[in-house]
């Protein structure tokens, strides 16, 4: 029985995967049985070659899944979960910002607390720039107000959890996946462990500000229907304001009289304002419809190009 499965999404990490594997060996060899599931998410560099070298040298506890193209980190996490066989599963990045030592600490916590289902790491102190940090804080505050589930601020995908949590996550078949919200939605008893991420060993973060914006918007849409109610509230607000304004204009017009030019400007302002509200409302509605459109196609979350994994046939050959 494998104690721990390490789920490792990889996108253009050619300079990091080797050092990551060595760090995992230093941490877990002789401590517990483990496997590593690397998922090559359509990398355009030499990540596939580096993973092949690791697999050839350490076949017994390494699985390498390669996608047919880039499907995104969430799809890579899903693939790694499906291939995992361990009693515990750890989601961890290959860029060395998330230390295997912290993963071992989370494993030990779960061993000492059998009633706890998941141990999640969260950043005590962010290492990103002020703009990114402010954006993330604003997102979590906004998402908490909109969503029916509460997400822990600063908590990441970096966590260790039991098989019951894994099965619950895999039972969620949506195409647009948002793991932070999914972990909150499935529930389970979760302990939050503070940690300080290290600097990336090599390369740059694959999440640009625009990608973070898109990811955050996906999270809000996936776990809240409240934006669909915004047009209703805006409609009621502006209808009431329009009635009050018409009454005020009627009274002022009766007292002072209003020029044709003044009346025309008021009408045009209201037309522009209401047109903007209608377009925003339609945009929100269309985003929900677009996600339903993609979901009902029932396309796979990802497509595997190849999978290298240990079997008894490997050993016989």
N, C-alpha and C positions, 0 to 999 in steps of 0.2 A: 504494500500500500504506500503510495507516494504521499508524503506529508504536505508538501507545498508545491503549488503550480504558480510560476511567475509568468504573468501575461504581459508581454512586452511589445507594444505597437512601435513600428520603426518607419520613419519616412526621411530619407536622405541622412542616414546616421552612419555613413561608412567609417568615419573616424572615431566613433563612440562605441560601437557594438562589441569590439574586441575587449576594450578596457572594461566595459560593463560586465562582460562574462567573467573576466578575471576577478572583478570585485565581488561578484556573486559567489564564485568559488572560494575566495578567502573568507567570506562570511558564513557560508552554509556547509562547506565540506567538513565532514566529521561531526556535524551538529544535528542535521536532520536530512531526510531524503527529500529531494526536490527535482523538479523538471522546469525547463524554460521553454515557453512557447513564443518564439519570435514571429511577428507578423509583418512582412515586408509590404507596406501599403503603397505599392506602385512607385518605389523610389526611382529617381532618374540618375542617381550616382552609382557607386559600386557597393552599395549596401548588400545587394543580393550575393555578390561574390564573397564578401566578408562573412556573411551568414553561412554560406556553403562551406567555407573553411572551418568555421566553428562546428558545424554539424558533422563534417567528416572526421574531425578530431575527437568529438565528444558525443557520438551518436546516441548513446543510451539514455541521456537525460535532456536531449535537445530536439525540439520540433520546430521546423521552419515552414511557415505558410506564406506563400507569395500570391498577391492579388494580381488580377489581369490588368488593373489600372489603379489609380489612386481613388479610393472610396472614402477616405477620411478616418480620423482617429477613432470615432465612435464605432465604425464598422470593424476596424482592426481589433478593438476591445471585444466586440461581440464574437469575432472569429476565434480569438484566443480563449474566451470562456468556453466555447463549444468544444475546443480541443483539450481543455484542461482535464486532468484526472486526479488531482490532488485532493486531500481532505480539506485543505485550505487553498484559497486562491488569492494572489496578490497582483494588483494592477500597478505597474511601475514603468516609468519611462526609461529609455535607453541613453538619455543625454547626460546621465550622472548627476543631475540635480537632485534626484530622489535616491537616497543612499540605501543599499541593501541592509545596512546595520539597523536603520529605522524599521525596515520591513521585519527583521528578526525580532525587534522589540515588540512590534504589533503581534507577531506570532506568539511570543511568550505571554503577552497579556491575555490572548484568547485561551491559551492553555491553562492559565491561572484562573480564568473566569469562564467556566463552561456555559454559563447562562447568557453570555454575551455572544452575539452573532457576527458582529462586524467591528473592526477597529479602523478608524479613518484618521489619516494625518491631516493636520491643518497648519497653515503658516502663522507662526507667532509674529513674524516680521517679514513683510513683503520685500523682495529684492528687485521688483520691477520699478520702472520709472513712475513718477508721480501721476502722470496722465493715465497710464494703464491701471495703477492702483485705485485712483479716484473713480475711473470708469467701472472697475469691478465692484467696488463698494456701492456705487450708485445702482448697478445692476441688481445686486442681491437685495438691496433695500426695496427697489421697485418690484422685483420678482416676488418678494415676500408679501407685498401688498396685493398683488394680482393673483398669485397662485393659491391653489387649495392646499398645497403642501409647502412646508417650510424647509428651506435649504440652509445648511450651516455656512455662515460667512467664512471665507478663506479655506474651506475644506475642498480638497482636490479629489481626483480619481485615485490618488495614491492611498490604497487601503488594502487590508487583508480581511477576508470574510469566509464564512463556512459554505458548504455545499447547498444548504437551503436557500441562502441568498443568491447564489449562482443560478439555481434552478428558477427562482422567481424572476431574475433579470432576463433569462433566456425565454421565459414564457411571454414576455412582452414583445409582440411582433411588429411594432411600428417601424417604419422605414426611417423617419427622422428621429434619431435617438439623441437623448440628452442625459448622459449618465448621472450627472449630479442630481437632476430632478428624479430620475428613475430610482436611485438609491433612497431618496426621501419618500418616494411614493410606495415602494414595496415595504417600507417600515423596517422592522426588526430592531433588536436592542443594539445600539451603536455607541461605542466609546470613541471620543475624539482625543487624539494624541497630538500635542504641539510638537512641531519640528521646524528647523530652519533649513531651507533648500540650499544646496551648494550651487556654485556657478556651473554653467555648461562647460563640459570638457572641451568641446569643439563645435564649431558651427553656430548658427543663430536660431532663435526660436522660430518655429514654423507658423506660429499664430501672429499674423500682422493685426493691426488695429481693425482693419476692415473685416478680417476673418473672425475676430473676437466679437465684433458687432453682429455679424451674421449668426454666430453661434449663440449669442445672448438672445437674439430675436427668436431663434428656433426654440430655445428653452422656454421663453415666455409663451409662445404659441402652443407648444407641446403640452404645457401643464396649466393652462388657464384659458377659460372661455370668457373672462371678464372683458377683454378688448372688444368682443362682439357686442357688448352692451353699451360701449362708448357712444355710438351713434344715437341710441335711444336717449341717453342722458343729455347729450348735446342738443338733440332735437327738442327735448322738453325745455332745456335752459334757454335756447334761442327763441323758441316759440313764445315763452313767457316774456323774455326781454323785448321781442318784437311787439307784443301786445301793449306792454307798458310804454314803449317808445312811440307807438302810434297814438296812444292816448295823450302823451306829453306833447307830441307834435300838433295834434288836433287842438289842444288847449292853447298852446303858444300861437298857432296859426289864427285861432279865433281872437286872440288878444292883440297880437302885433302884426299879424299877416306875414306870409312867407313868400319870398320871391320864387319864380320858377326855377332859377338856377340852383338855389339852395335846396329845393325839394329834389331836383334831379341828382345832385351830389349825394344826398342821403340815400336815395334809391339805388344808385350805382354802388355805393359802399356796402349796402346790405346784400346786393347781388353777388359781389365779389367775395364777401365773407361767407355767405351760405354756399357758394360754389366750392370754396376751399374746404369747408366742412364736409360737403357731400363727397368730394374726391378723396379726402382722407378716410372717410368711413368706407367708401368703396374699396380703397386699397387694403384696409384691414380685413374686410370681408373676402376679398380676392385671395389674400394670403392663406386664409383658412381653407378656402375652396381649392387652392393649388395643392395644399398638403393632402387634402382628401383625395384629389385627383391622382396624385402619385401613389398614395397608399392603396387605393382600390385596384391599381394595376397589379398589386401583389408581386412586384419584382423582388428578387433576392436583395438582401442588404449589401451583399458583396459577392464577387465571383472569384473563386480560387483558381489561379493558374497552375499551381503545383503545391504539393505538401510533402515534405520530407520528415518522417517520424520513425521512431524505433519500433520494430516489431520482432517477434520471435524468428521470422524468416531472415531478418538482418543478422541475427546472431548465428543462425545455422550456416549462412553463406560466408 
